[in-house]
């Protein structure tokens, strides 16, 4: 009887040993990340090294980012030189909810049961199509990204390409795209992206590139736009069109990155919206390419939840395209259909430290990160 009990006890202890190994290994791995975290603090000039409480909090978020980076890189497919690359960035010590609240609460597309997307100008106001928007709010605890391979639509897009549309367009090479800006803690990507496109369209028209005032849009835009608390690219264009407000040069209305009193002057010199479109092009991205090639840079709403640790390469997966997940706005300033992975050239507003000197690449043809749900073109005067 005693031998039988010892045999059972031995099996139990053996099983507990295997249960304990991964737990112990995880703890050791976490501690092994401390030197990496200290190097990270130095590299990105973080100020909390001598604050034990915040240090531990930030370290916990850092560990979570390292695990996410490993997961995203391990799930990438295709030739390595074409994959999106994820690694440590200035945002890697933020929790997911903090990152979302600070950097992804600014683009708020019109969330109605149905939303008519229209072309606007002085003489016309007609419906292009109707899209359904689900106004369900995202649950922070249950929000999960969709990971899967994109639909192979790029060959269809290339076949549909018009003869006048080149395989590669980069408006930066024409000198009509301004420098990358940093919106900091001000949730006004909707203003940065839209005003940036207006800068480019004015430069295409006049041959002169000048920086326009994002702060004026932050301080003044109505119709549901709410300064550093968020807004919508199409609502901003709608407000500028209705009020015929000129967007002043930035030197006359400098950037403050915080909400301020409106100082807009209807009689001042500036750039006005002459007409604009706000359309949904899911399953019709050839129209986005045509707009970029034949008109100029465009602004789009996107879901940037997985961009926190983006370093470079073409984003093809791990990025929900659902309309309800849109949370950020960027500019598409070009595309490359001749690349091994055809992609858009995307200008962000998180400073030049983000991605590839402030830019990133999104794959064409599968509504990656929801970029085709809400796209706006602008004509200026």
Number of C-alpha atoms within 10 A of each C-alpha: 6 7 8 9 10 11 11 12 12 12 12 11 11 11 11 11 11 10 11 10 10 11 11 10 10 11 10 11 12 13 12 11 15 14 10 11 20 14 12 18 18 11 11 12 11 13 11 13 16 8 9 10 11 13 18 13 13 19 21 15 17 23 19 17 24 17 11 18 20 12 12 19 15 9 11 20 13 8 9 11 10 18 18 22 19 23 17 18 19 16 20 24 26 20 18 17 13 12 17 18 15 15 24 23 20 27 27 25 26 18 14 12 10 13 14 17 20 20 17 21 16 9 7 10 10 12 12 13 12 13 18 12 17 14 14 9 9 11 8 10 7 7 10 13 17 13 14 13 12 16 12 11 16 20 12 12 19 17 9 11 16 11 7 9 15 16 16 16 22 20 19 15 9 12 14 25 24 17 15 19 16 18 22 15 14 20 26 34 34 35 31 28 26 27 27 28 29 29 26 30 26 24 20 19 14 11 13 12 17 16 19 29 25 27 28 30 27 32 20 20 24 17 12 14 26 20 26 23 19 23 29 28 30 28 20 23 27 21 19 22 19 13 14 14 22 23 26 24 19 16 11 13 16 15 15 14 18 17 17 14 9 13 11 17 13 13 8 13 12 18 21 20 25 16 20 19 21 24 24 24 18 21 15 16 20 22 17 26 29 16 17 22 21 13 14 24 33 27 29 30 30 28 24 20 23 19 19 26 22 23 21 20 21 22 25 26 24 21 23 23 21 19 23 19 24 26 26 31 33 28 27 29 24 23 26 20 20 12 11 10 21 22 24 27 23 20 30 25 24 19 17 16 14 23 23 14 16 20 23 23 24 24 24 29 25 23 25 23 30 23 29 26 24 26 26 26 25 24 18 19 14
